[in-house]
Amino acid sequence: MLEMNARVADRKRMGVLPLRKMSKLAWNEAMWAYLFIAPVVLGLGIFYIAPSVVSLYLSFTQWDGLSAPTFIGLDNFVQLFNDDVFTRSMWNTLLYTIGTVPLTCAFALVLAELLNTSIKGMVVYRTIYFIPAITMPIAVGMVWKWLYNSEYGLINHILGSLHLPQPNWLFDEKIAMFSIILISVWSGVGYSAVILLAGLQGISASYYEAASLDGASKVYQFFRITIPLLGPSLFFVTVISFINSFQVFDLIFIMVGKNDSLLDSTRTIVYNIWENGFKYFNMGYASAEAFVLFIVILIFTMIQMVLQKKWVHYQ
């Protein structure tokens, strides 16, 4: 008994609350925590999880958006994998992703390295390069559509003044996708550069000082210190870029959406989903396409999660 009283006295002296009061305090903290995260959880459930579940159900039905859905089993998926248009859109999306992600990450890494230097007005430069990331894709597409104009566009005007070939950027099937990839890289490099810049500023200067004392060149420091320690940021940028690339729609719709002759070379999965769902009112088939896209993104993300163990190093 004396020993127990001594323990209670020690707990009071150390400022430790009794178990009953501690439980009440923990309960209050938990309630406040749930209250603060409730808007995000409700938004996630209402606008993401619930529509995903409904879309999965609709993928097994035939529905025009007005009448009652008719359950047809796996017919949509069977038709999907025998659809040449869907296969072409898959390849176009993969080509767009392969062209966009490496270029965006490479340019963002170089830009982040340049923005990490200490020169006058660096805050202004960082803001300028980040502006495309916060600009609406519709506005970006409209501006670049005029820049790409074969007769009055600024790009061809500059190329003509330099006596260089003036390609028909948006109406040539061979380079239409390449033109859209350039726009995506230009608009996405600013966001990725900011993420990588934050990672660069988190690297201790002692690593570079030690390497300089050992006679290491700037190039050696970049490949042996900067890139390995920047692994987590590079991994995040790569995953986000992959996911965004597989979901591209705005630029395709704005740049070539009304030109049926170019859709074969630029059509993407999401554009296909929109066309089947909201143009032809085949919601069940569009839902099946959306579910396949989800599986594809999930597989690519899981592959990156597995591979990141070999090249991502956490400090």
N, C-alpha and C positions, 0 to 999 in steps of 0.2 A: 504493500500500500504506500509506504513511504517512497519507494522507488518510483511508483507511478506518479505520485504527486510531484516528485522531483522532475520527471520528464515533462509534465504539463507546464511546470514553472519554467523549464528551459525553453519550451516551445514559445511561451508567451514572451520571454525575454528576447528571443531571437526574432520575434515578429511573425511567427508562424501561426496562422489561424487554425482553430479547431476544425476537425473533419466536417462537422455539420455546416459550419459557416463557409468553409472552402467549397463544399458541394453547391451551396446556394450561389456563391460567387461564380463558380464555373458554369452553373445553369444560366445565370444572367448573361455571362459573356457569350455562351453558345446561342442564346436567343437573339442577342444583338447581331452576332455573326450571321445567323440565318436570315435575319431581317435585311441586312445589307446585301447579301447575295441573292435574295429572293427575286429582285427585278431581272437580274441576268439569267437566273435559272428559269424563270417563267418565260422570258423572251426566247431562250434556247429551246424550251419545250414546245412553245406555241408556234414559233416561226421556223424551227429546224427539225426537231425530232418528230412532232406530229405530222407535218407534211411529208417527211421521209417515209413514215409508216404507211400513210395513205397512198403515196406514190408506189410503194412496193406492192400494195394490194391491187392498185389499178393496173399494174404491169401484167397481171393475170386476167385482165378483163378487156372487153371491147366497149369503149365509152366515147361518146362524141361531146361530152361536156354538158349536155342538156338532158338527155334521157337517162334512165337508170342503167348502171353498169351491168354488163353481161359477162359472167365468168366463163373464160375459154381456156383456162389452164396455161400450158406452156406454148400455145400457138404463136403468141407475139415473139417469143424468144426463138422459136424455130424459124419464123419468117425473118427475124432480124439477122440471123447468121447466114441466110440465103439472099440477103439484100445487098446488091452491088453498090448502091448509094451509101449505105451504112459502112460497108467495108472501105469505100473510098474516103469517107469522112474520117474513119479511124486512122488511115494512113496519112491523110492531110494533117490531122491533129498531132500525130506522132512527129511528122516532119516539122511542123511549127514548133513543137516542144524542143526537138533536137537543135533547131536553129536558134531558138530564143534563149534557152536557159544557159548554155555555155557562154554565149556572147554577153548576156546580161551580167553574169557572175564575174567574167574576166574584166569587162569595162568598169564594173562597180568596184572591183578590188583595186584597179589602177587609180580610179577617181578618189576612192577613200584614202589611198596612200598620199595623193596630192593634197587632199583637203586636210590631212593630218599635220601639215607643215605650219609653221608660225610665220605668216606674212600679214601685212596690213590689209584689213578689209576681208579677212577670211570668213567672218560670219555672213557677210553679204554673198560671197561665192557659194557658201553652203546652202543658203536660202535659194539662190538662183537655180542650182542643180536639183533641188528638191521640189521645185514648183511643178514640174511635169507629173510628179507622183500624186499630187493633190488636185490635178486638173481632171475634169470629167472626161472619160473616154470618148464621149460623143463630140465634145469640143476638139479634142485632139484629132479625131478622125476627120472632122470637117476641115480643119486647118491643113492637115497633111494631104487631104484630097486636092486642095487647091495648089499646094506645093508640087504635087505629082502631076498636075495638068500638063499634058504633052504639048499644048500650044502656048499657054500663058503662064505656066508654072515657073516659079523662081529657080527650081533645081535645073530644069532643062535650059532655062535662060543662061544660067552660069555655065553649064556644060557647053552650050553653043558658043558663048564668048571665048571659051578655051579651045574651040574647034574639036570637041569630043563628041562621041555618039550621044544622041538624045533618045533614050528608050521610052517606049510607051508603058510607063510604070504599072498602071492598073488595068490595062487592056491587052496585055501580052500574057498568055497563060504560063509561059516559061518563067517569068519573073514576078508575077503578081503576088505569090506567096512570099517571095523574098522581100518585096516592098513592104508587106505587112509586118514581117519579122523586124525590119529596120525600125518601124514605128514603135513596136512593142519594146525593143531594146532601148530606144531613146526615152520612152515614157517610164520604163521600169528601173532604169539604172540608178536613178536618184534615190529611190527608197532603199534599194539594196546597198547603195554606198553609205547611207546613213547608218544602217545596221552594222556594216563592216567598220565604219569609222568609230562607232562605240566600242567595238571589239578591239580595235587598234589602240584606243586610249586606255584600255584596261590592261595592256601589256606593260609590264614593269620596264623602265629604262635601264635597269641594272643588267638585263640580258644583253642589250646592245653595247653597253659600256664594256662588259667583260669580253664580248666578241671583238670589239675594236682594239682592246689591249692585246688580244691574241693575233691581231693583224687581219681579221676577216673583212672582206670587201662588203660594200653595200648590197651587191647582188647576192652574195653568200648569206648575209644576214636576212635578206628578204625570203629566200627559199628555205633556210634552215631554222629561222627563229620566227619570223612574222607569220608565214603560212601555217606552220604546225600549231602555234599558239592561237591562231585565228580560226582553228578548226571548228569550234562550236558555232561561231557566227557564220562561217561559210556553210556549214551544214544546215542551219536554219534558213539562210537565204536560198540555198539549193532546193530544199523541200518546198518552201513557199512558192518559188518560181515554177517548179514542176506542177504544183496543184493549180496555180493561176493559168499556166499555159494550157493545161488540159481543159480549162473552163472558158477559153476565149470565145467571145461572141460579139461584143460591141464593135470592134474594129472590122470584123468580117461583114457585119450587117451594114455599117456605114460606108465602107470602102467599095464593096462589090455586091452588096445584098440584092440590088435590083438588076444586076447583070447576070442573066441565066447562063450565058456562055462561059463565064469565069467561075461559076460555082463549083464546077467539077474539079478545078485545081485549087480552090481555096475553102471549100466547104469543110466545116469542122463538126464535131459531134454535137456540141451545144447548139450550133446553128441548125443542125438536123432535128434536134429535139424541139426547138422553137417552131420550125416549119411544120413538123408533123402534128404538134400539139395545138398551135394557135393559128396556123394557116389552113391546115386540112382537118382540124378538129378530131384527130385520131389520138386522143389522150392516153389510151391504154398502150398503144405502140410507143408513144413518146416516153411514157413512164418506164417501159422496158428498156429503152435506150438509156434513160437516166440511171437506171439500176446497173446496167453494164458499165457505164462510165464510172459510177461509184466503185465498182469492183476493180476496174483498171487503175483508178487513182489509189485505191487501198493497196493493191499489189505493188505498185511502184513505190509507194511510201514505205511499205514494209521492207522492200529490198534495200532502200536507202537506210532504213533503221538498222538493218543487219550489217550493211557495208560500212556504216559510220564507225563501228567498233574498231575497224582497221586503220582509219586515218584521222579520226577526231580525237584529240588529246585535251583533256580537261586539266586545268592547273590545280 
